[in-house]
Structures are given as C-alpha cells and as structure tokens.
Amino acid sequence: MTLQAITWDNGRLEILDQTLLPETTRSVLINGVEDGWHAINKMQVRGAPAIAIVGCLSLATEILPENITDKKRFRHEVEGKLNYLVSARPTAVNMKTAADELITLVNSLSENDKVTACEMKDRFINTIVAMLEKDVADNQAIGNYGADEILRSVPRDSFIRILTHCNTGSLATAGYGTALGVIRSLRRRKKLDHVYCTETRPYNQGARLTAYELVHDKIPATLICDDMVAALLKSKQITAVVVGADRVAANGDTANKIGTYQASIAILAKHHGVPFYVAAPRTSIDFAIASGDQIVIEERPEREMTHIKNQRIAAPGIQCWNPAFDVTPAHLIAGIITEVGVYRPAELIRLSTEESLERTRIS
C-alpha cells in the first residue's frame, strides 16, 4: 500500500508534514486557507499536484461550515482566497490552473439564477473534493503510459533501471505519483530491476522523501549524490531517466526541481544516449506561455542551503543564491508522459488543439 499524504474526511483536512520526514511521521491539521498557504510555502506539502489539492481543500475546509446566502459575496470571497493561495509558491502551475477553473465555475454559478446560494456552495466544494480522486486516477494512467513507453524501447526480456530526481510519488500528489508512478507501474509488471534516486540538494527531497517511499514500498533502490549522475549513467546501464514537472511551457521546456537541468541530469542523459522523460498531469502544462524563459522561478530562503536540521554547514557570512527550480530545454526531453498519453515536446500543440475541440463539443 502506498503512502497517503493527504487525508480528507467530511471537511477535516490533514497532511503529512514532509519537513519532518524521514525521522518523524506526523500529520498536521489544516483548518483553513491561512493554514493551507503556510503549509505550501513552508513545504510541509510539496509537489505541484499536491499543492493544488491541499490549497483548494483548505478553502473547502474554511467555507464548509459557512451559511452562504449572498452568491456575489461568496464569489468575491473565494476568488480572493484562491488568488492568495496561488502566491504561496508561484512556479508550480497546478494551483493557478485549479484556481482559474474554480473561479470560472463560481462565476458561472453566481450568474445562474436557477442555482441557490446553498447549491452554489455544495457544487463548489464537491468539485474540489473530486480533485483528490481524479489525481490518483490520473497518476495511475501516467504510470501505465510511461511504463508502456519505456518497455516499447527495450527488448522484451529486459529488466528496467530508472534514475529519478526529487520526489514525485504519493508525497507529491494525492497518491501513486507521476514519475514514481511510472516506477510503480513497471514494478507491478515485474519489469523493474532497480531505481536510483538523487539526494536533491539543498532540500534533500530525494534522500528524505523519495528514499522514504521506496523503502516503504520495498522497491529495490539506491541513493546517490547529485554529482554522481555522470558516473551512474556511464557504469550502471540506466534504461531511462524519469522526472516530474512543476510547469511545462507550450514548446515543451520544463521547470522542475533545481538540478534536473543545471546538475546536468538531462544533459548527461542526452550524452549517454539515455532517454529523458517528464511525467506530469495535463494541469502542469501551461499553454499560456510559449517557452521556459517565461516561467517565474521561485527563490527559497538561504537557510535551506546553509543549515541542515538547524546545524550550520556553510561558512558564516557567505551570500547564497537558492532557486528552487531550473528549466530543461525541450530538445533534451524524449517525451512528456501525461494521463492522456505520451507526447514529444513538438506534439504538445496537438494536445492543446484536441482539448480546445473537446471544450467546443461540450459547449
């Protein structure tokens, strides 16, 4: 059974505090939007899909006990709080996508005279709660499409070795995971030989979180330092690299945890002829931006670099630069694995066109 990092039970929202892992497993109660914002900003919850789900559920928790009588006031209230939640960590596009969709929904319900204020609130909350179940189903689809893609490129009797970076599993989603979902699907088919995960400095999501999930699921795995990637790719016959994404531009440029590009994982994979895949839900693709140059990169506190568990490891007085993400150019990416299929970066425009046609058909 995979880990459950987000629990929703009749209006009660709890999250697994990921800042305490792996030493301590402790849940945190989220009582409203303010708690949700701080949990996201402090990285008690992280991972683009999980950020969107916890952010939206924190709003649902807050408005559930309210007696809504004024539809316009309700619309104004939720729009402001959704935009506030987006500001907690701006690089991950999933929260903004969810906010935009919910704002469109609440505007439509507000203008519909046949919908009462009580019905408006219920439909709004039900839409948010449905995100939790949909994310798990989407992740399982991503895992299956990714496993199919990787197995197609190797001999039938091959056993697969995967390198991954940062954390993309149950701790970063509602469950199962994106890149780690691909790994789980390969294991379910008994085709997985071994997983290598990077430590992911400076916040060590790989060493603390991915390793925690792999050990929990009893998946054969080895932790490596971030600067060991070249040696690994040269000597360990890696089948593929699979990572997650916080935002994918329309041309396929992908923002993911710092080190995905800069520490040369993508570049070294290309050099060694190892396919480099990005596993992400459709909500991580932002067709509003043409390229990765337009992605806003969040900068984190310097303390994440200078301290580990409150112990200073860097020389006092040194200046720090701590971007949380870097952007991998599309030409280094073999495929983007989504819940609706695998797309080459140049094919993303086809996905956008297909979705536009579907929206037109429904309307």
C-alpha positions as CSV (number, residue, x, y, z in Angstrom):
1,M,0.0,0.0,0.0
2,T,1.4,3.4,-1.0
3,L,1.7,6.3,1.4
4,Q,-1.3,8.6,2.0
5,A,0.0,12.2,2.5
6,I,-3.4,14.0,2.2
7,T,-6.4,12.9,4.1
8,W,-9.9,14.4,3.7
9,D,-12.7,13.2,5.9
10,N,-16.0,15.1,5.9
11,G,-14.4,18.5,6.0
12,R,-11.4,17.6,8.1
13,L,-8.1,18.0,6.2
14,E,-4.8,16.5,7.4
15,I,-1.5,16.4,5.7
16,L,1.7,14.5,6.4
17,D,4.3,17.1,7.5
18,Q,7.1,16.5,5.0
19,T,9.6,18.8,6.7
20,L,9.8,16.2,9.5
21,L,10.4,13.1,7.3
22,P,12.1,10.7,7.5
23,E,12.8,10.9,11.2
24,T,9.2,11.7,12.3
25,T,5.9,10.8,10.8
26,R,3.4,13.4,11.9
27,S,0.1,14.8,10.5
28,V,-0.8,18.4,10.5
29,L,-4.4,19.7,10.7
30,I,-5.3,22.3,8.1
31,N,-8.2,24.5,9.3
32,G,-8.4,27.0,6.5
33,V,-6.8,29.0,3.8
34,E,-4.2,30.6,6.0
35,D,-3.0,27.2,7.2
36,G,-3.0,25.9,3.6
37,W,-0.9,28.9,2.4
38,H,1.7,28.3,5.1
39,A,1.8,24.6,4.7
40,I,2.5,25.1,1.0
41,N,5.0,27.9,1.5
42,K,6.9,26.1,4.2
43,M,7.0,22.9,2.1
44,Q,5.0,20.9,4.7
45,V,3.3,19.8,1.5
46,R,5.1,20.0,-1.9
47,G,4.8,18.7,-5.4
48,A,2.8,20.5,-7.9
49,P,-0.3,18.3,-7.9
50,A,-0.4,18.1,-4.1
51,I,0.0,21.9,-3.7
52,A,-3.1,22.4,-5.8
53,I,-5.2,19.8,-4.0
54,V,-4.2,20.9,-0.5
55,G,-4.7,24.6,-1.4
56,C,-8.2,24.0,-2.8
57,L,-9.2,21.7,0.0
58,S,-8.0,24.2,2.6
59,L,-10.6,26.6,1.0
60,A,-13.2,23.9,1.1
61,T,-12.5,23.3,4.8
62,E,-12.9,27.0,5.6
63,I,-16.2,27.6,3.7
64,L,-17.9,24.2,4.5
65,P,-19.4,25.4,7.9
66,E,-20.4,28.8,6.5
67,N,-24.1,29.7,5.9
68,I,-24.0,31.2,2.4
69,T,-26.8,33.5,1.5
70,D,-25.2,36.1,-0.8
71,K,-23.9,34.5,-4.1
72,K,-21.9,37.6,-5.2
73,R,-20.2,37.9,-1.8
74,F,-19.3,34.2,-1.9
75,R,-17.9,34.6,-5.4
76,H,-15.8,37.5,-4.4
77,E,-14.6,35.7,-1.2
78,V,-13.4,32.5,-2.9
79,E,-11.8,34.4,-5.8
80,G,-9.6,36.4,-3.5
81,K,-8.6,33.4,-1.4
82,L,-7.8,31.3,-4.4
83,N,-5.5,34.0,-5.8
84,Y,-3.9,34.3,-2.4
85,L,-3.2,30.5,-2.4
86,V,-1.5,30.8,-5.8
87,S,1.0,33.2,-4.3
88,A,2.3,30.6,-1.8
89,R,4.6,29.0,-4.5
90,P,4.3,30.6,-7.9
91,T,6.3,28.3,-10.1
92,A,4.0,25.3,-9.8
93,V,1.2,26.0,-12.3
94,N,-1.3,23.4,-11.0
95,M,-2.5,25.6,-8.2
96,K,-3.1,28.5,-10.6
97,T,-4.8,26.2,-13.1
98,A,-7.1,24.9,-10.4
99,A,-7.8,28.4,-9.2
100,D,-8.7,29.6,-12.7
101,E,-11.1,26.7,-13.2
102,L,-12.8,27.2,-9.8
103,I,-13.1,30.9,-10.4
104,T,-14.8,30.2,-13.8
105,L,-17.1,27.7,-12.0
106,V,-18.1,30.1,-9.2
107,N,-18.7,32.9,-11.7
108,S,-21.0,30.7,-13.8
109,L,-22.9,29.5,-10.7
110,S,-23.2,33.1,-9.4
111,E,-24.8,34.2,-12.7
112,N,-27.2,31.3,-12.9
113,D,-30.5,32.4,-11.3
114,K,-31.6,28.8,-11.0
115,V,-28.8,27.9,-8.6
116,T,-29.4,28.9,-5.0
117,A,-26.6,30.1,-2.7
118,C,-26.6,26.8,-0.8
119,E,-26.4,24.8,-4.1
120,M,-23.6,27.0,-5.3
121,K,-21.5,26.3,-2.2
122,D,-22.2,22.5,-2.4
123,R,-21.3,22.3,-6.1
124,F,-18.1,24.3,-5.5
125,I,-17.0,22.1,-2.6
126,N,-17.9,18.8,-4.5
127,T,-15.8,20.0,-7.4
128,I,-12.8,20.5,-5.1
129,V,-13.2,17.1,-3.4
130,A,-13.4,15.4,-6.7
131,M,-9.9,16.6,-7.5
132,L,-8.5,14.2,-4.9
133,E,-9.9,11.1,-6.6
134,K,-9.1,12.4,-10.1
135,D,-5.5,13.0,-9.2
136,V,-5.0,9.4,-8.1
137,A,-6.6,8.1,-11.3
138,D,-4.6,10.4,-13.5
139,N,-1.4,9.3,-11.8
140,Q,-2.1,5.7,-12.4
141,A,-2.8,6.5,-16.1
142,I,0.5,8.4,-16.2
143,G,2.3,5.4,-14.7
144,N,0.8,3.0,-17.2
145,Y,1.5,5.2,-20.2
146,G,5.1,5.7,-19.0
147,A,5.7,2.0,-18.5
148,D,4.3,1.3,-22.0
149,E,6.6,3.9,-23.5
150,I,9.7,2.7,-21.8
151,L,9.1,-1.0,-22.4
152,R,8.5,-0.4,-26.1
153,S,12.1,0.8,-26.5
154,V,13.8,-2.2,-25.0
155,P,13.9,-6.0,-25.7
156,R,11.0,-8.0,-24.3
157,D,13.1,-9.8,-21.7
158,S,14.8,-6.6,-20.4
159,F,14.7,-5.5,-16.8
160,I,14.5,-1.8,-16.3
161,R,16.8,0.6,-14.4
162,I,15.4,4.1,-13.7
163,L,17.1,7.2,-12.5
164,T,14.8,9.8,-10.9
165,H,15.3,13.2,-9.3
166,C,13.5,14.9,-6.4
167,N,10.2,13.4,-5.1
168,T,7.3,12.7,-7.4
169,G,5.4,10.0,-5.5
170,S,2.5,9.8,-3.0
171,L,4.1,12.6,-1.0
172,A,3.9,14.9,-4.0
173,T,0.4,14.0,-5.3
174,A,-2.9,12.7,-3.9
175,G,-1.4,9.2,-4.3
176,Y,0.6,6.8,-6.5
177,G,2.7,9.6,-8.1
178,T,3.9,10.8,-11.5
179,A,7.5,9.8,-12.2
180,L,7.3,7.5,-9.2
181,G,4.0,6.3,-10.6
182,V,5.8,5.1,-13.7
183,I,8.3,3.3,-11.5
184,R,5.4,1.7,-9.6
185,S,3.7,0.6,-12.8
186,L,6.9,-1.0,-14.0
187,R,7.3,-2.9,-10.8
188,R,3.7,-4.1,-10.9
189,R,4.5,-5.7,-14.3
190,K,7.6,-7.3,-12.7
191,K,9.9,-5.5,-15.2
192,L,11.7,-3.2,-12.7
193,D,15.2,-4.1,-11.8
194,H,16.4,-1.1,-9.8
195,V,15.8,2.6,-9.1
196,Y,18.4,5.2,-8.4
197,C,17.3,8.4,-6.8
198,T,19.4,11.6,-6.3
199,E,19.7,13.3,-2.9
200,T,18.3,16.6,-4.4
201,R,20.2,19.3,-2.7
202,P,19.7,21.7,-1.0
203,Y,16.4,20.4,0.5
204,N,17.2,16.7,0.1
205,Q,13.7,15.7,-1.2
206,G,15.3,12.6,-2.8
207,A,17.2,11.5,0.2
208,R,14.4,12.3,2.7
209,L,11.2,11.6,0.7
210,T,11.8,9.5,-2.4
211,A,14.0,7.1,-0.5
212,Y,11.4,7.0,2.3
213,E,8.7,6.0,-0.2
214,L,10.9,3.4,-2.0
215,V,11.8,1.8,1.3
216,H,8.2,1.9,2.4
217,D,7.1,0.1,-0.8
218,K,10.1,-2.3,-0.7
219,I,11.2,-1.2,-4.2
220,P,14.9,-2.0,-4.8
221,A,16.6,1.3,-4.8
222,T,19.9,3.1,-4.3
223,L,20.5,6.7,-3.2
224,I,23.2,8.7,-5.0
225,C,24.6,12.2,-4.5
226,D,23.6,14.8,-7.1
227,D,27.2,14.9,-8.5
228,M,27.3,11.2,-9.2
229,V,24.9,11.2,-12.2
230,A,27.5,11.1,-14.9
231,A,29.3,8.2,-13.3
232,L,26.0,6.3,-12.8
233,L,24.9,6.8,-16.4
234,K,28.3,5.6,-17.6
235,S,28.5,2.5,-15.5
236,K,25.1,1.2,-14.4
237,Q,23.2,0.7,-17.8
238,I,20.3,3.0,-16.9
239,T,17.3,2.4,-19.1
240,A,15.7,5.8,-18.7
241,V,15.5,9.0,-16.6
242,V,12.0,9.9,-15.4
243,V,11.4,13.1,-13.5
244,G,8.3,15.2,-12.6
245,A,7.5,18.8,-13.5
246,D,6.1,21.9,-11.8
247,R,5.4,23.7,-15.1
248,V,5.7,22.7,-18.8
249,A,5.7,25.5,-21.4
250,A,3.8,25.2,-24.7
251,N,7.1,24.3,-26.5
252,G,7.9,21.6,-24.0
253,D,10.5,23.5,-21.9
254,T,10.1,22.1,-18.4
255,A,10.6,23.6,-15.0
256,N,11.4,21.0,-12.3
257,K,13.4,20.8,-9.1
258,I,16.8,22.5,-9.3
259,G,19.4,20.0,-10.6
260,T,17.1,18.5,-13.3
261,Y,19.0,20.6,-15.9
262,Q,21.7,22.5,-14.1
263,A,23.2,19.5,-12.4
264,S,23.4,18.0,-15.9
265,I,20.9,15.1,-15.5
266,A,19.1,16.0,-18.7
267,I,22.4,17.0,-20.5
268,L,24.2,13.9,-19.3
269,A,21.3,11.6,-20.2
270,K,21.5,13.0,-23.8
271,H,25.3,12.5,-23.9
272,H,24.9,8.9,-22.8
273,G,22.0,8.1,-25.1
274,V,19.6,7.5,-22.2
275,P,16.0,8.8,-22.9
276,F,14.9,11.6,-20.5
277,Y,11.2,11.7,-19.7
278,V,9.0,14.1,-17.9
279,A,5.9,12.7,-16.1
280,A,3.3,15.2,-15.3
281,P,-0.5,15.7,-15.4
282,R,-2.1,17.8,-18.0
283,T,-2.6,20.5,-15.4
284,S,1.2,21.1,-15.3
285,I,1.2,22.1,-19.0
286,D,0.8,25.9,-19.3
287,F,-0.1,26.7,-22.9
288,A,-0.3,30.4,-22.0
289,I,3.5,30.7,-22.0
290,A,5.5,30.0,-25.2
291,S,8.8,28.9,-23.6
292,G,10.6,28.2,-20.4
293,D,12.0,31.7,-20.5
294,Q,8.7,33.0,-19.2
295,I,8.4,30.7,-16.2
296,V,8.8,32.5,-12.9
297,I,11.4,30.7,-10.8
298,E,10.8,30.8,-7.1
299,E,13.8,31.6,-4.9
300,R,13.9,29.9,-1.5
301,P,15.5,31.1,1.8
302,E,19.2,30.8,2.1
303,R,18.9,28.9,5.3
304,E,17.9,25.8,3.2
305,M,21.4,25.9,1.8
306,T,23.4,26.9,4.9
307,H,21.8,24.7,7.5
308,I,20.8,21.0,7.9
309,K,18.5,20.3,10.9
310,N,19.4,23.7,12.4
311,Q,23.1,22.9,12.1
312,R,25.1,25.4,10.0
313,I,27.2,23.7,7.3
314,A,28.2,26.8,5.4
315,A,30.7,29.5,6.4
316,P,29.0,32.3,8.2
317,G,28.7,35.5,6.2
318,I,28.7,33.8,2.7
319,Q,26.0,35.0,0.3
320,C,23.6,32.4,-1.1
321,W,21.5,32.0,-4.3
322,N,18.8,29.4,-3.9
323,P,16.5,29.0,-6.9
324,A,14.1,26.2,-6.3
325,F,13.8,25.1,-10.0
326,D,15.6,25.1,-13.3
327,V,14.3,24.8,-16.8
328,T,15.2,21.8,-19.0
329,P,15.1,22.8,-22.7
330,A,12.6,20.8,-24.8
331,H,15.3,19.4,-27.1
332,L,16.6,17.3,-24.3
333,I,13.3,15.7,-23.5
334,A,12.3,12.4,-25.2
335,G,8.7,12.6,-24.1
336,I,6.2,14.2,-21.8
337,I,4.1,11.5,-20.1
338,T,0.6,12.6,-19.2
339,E,-2.6,10.9,-18.1
340,V,-3.9,11.0,-21.8
341,G,-0.7,9.7,-23.5
342,V,2.9,10.4,-24.2
343,Y,3.8,13.5,-26.3
344,R,7.0,14.6,-27.8
345,P,7.6,18.3,-26.9
346,A,6.7,19.4,-30.5
347,E,3.4,17.5,-30.2
348,L,2.1,19.4,-27.3
349,I,0.3,21.8,-29.6
350,R,-1.7,18.8,-30.8
351,L,-2.8,18.2,-27.2
352,S,-3.9,21.8,-26.9
353,T,-5.9,21.6,-30.1
354,E,-7.6,18.4,-29.0
355,E,-8.6,19.9,-25.7
356,S,-10.0,23.1,-27.5
357,L,-12.1,20.9,-29.8
358,E,-13.4,18.9,-26.8
359,R,-14.4,22.1,-25.0
360,T,-16.2,23.3,-28.1
361,R,-18.0,20.0,-28.5
362,I,-19.2,20.0,-24.8
363,S,-20.4,23.6,-25.0
